[in-house]
Amino acid sequence: MGRVRLLVSDFVLSFMWVWSGVLLRILVFKHLGFAHGPLGEVIKTTFSVANMFFFAFLVKVTRGAAYNPLTVLADAITGDFNTFLYCVGARIPAQVVGSIVGVKLLIDTIPEVGVGPRLNVDIHQGSLTEGLLTFAIVTISLGLATKIRENFFMKTWISSLSKLTLHILGSDLTGGCMNPASVMGWAYARGDHITKEHFLVYWLAPIEATILQCGHPNF
């Protein structure tokens, strides 16, 4: 029963995550009236950090639910074979389906939301970018989990700022996503979810980076 609850929580959090980014942009730039300038970006960043604290709280309340397959994959690699099968065969698909359903409902409800993150460079540069960004965030996340495990505020604060910084660094190239499920939701809506570019850049490269870091002797 606990595993079923976790799958449902993964689905719901993934659904909520794809909505949250769009709703934040609409709130800041449409309803609050900020322009796409330095002040507007600062306000958006502030709301984004608050949003990440909210999701970190939800992860804690649900006892380990996740909205990013890379988080689940890290647990699968370091766990036993049954855990690996459960994570790869059930939890990651639940997150992908949650993201797809979330994006579909989002587009039906707010048609002007756009098309989501897209690859703006060649496939090799895109794969390298997503791989490096993922390697960096997994390194930070594992370090925080081992060194300041009990300090929820400090761990979430550092993690949030790190994710936002890495996202900004990669936003003009690949979207700086570091989340295959959420990218899959947008790609499925566009109809390009089974292309070589999507698979290599947004799935294979981040997965390889996660496996590489989880196998590092320091962790």
Buried (B, 14 or more C-beta within 10 A) or exposed (E): EEEEEBBBBBBBBBBBBBBBBBBBBBBBBEEEEBEEEEEBBEBBBEBBBEBBBEBBEBBEEBEBBBBBBBBBBBBBBEEEEEBBEBBBEBBBBBBBBBBBBBBBEBBEEEEEBEEBBBBEBEBEBBBBBBBBBBBBBBBBBBBBEEEEEEEEEEBBBBBBBBBBBBBEBBEEBBBBBBBBBBBBBBBBBBEBBEBEBBBBBBBBBBBBBBBBBBEEEEB
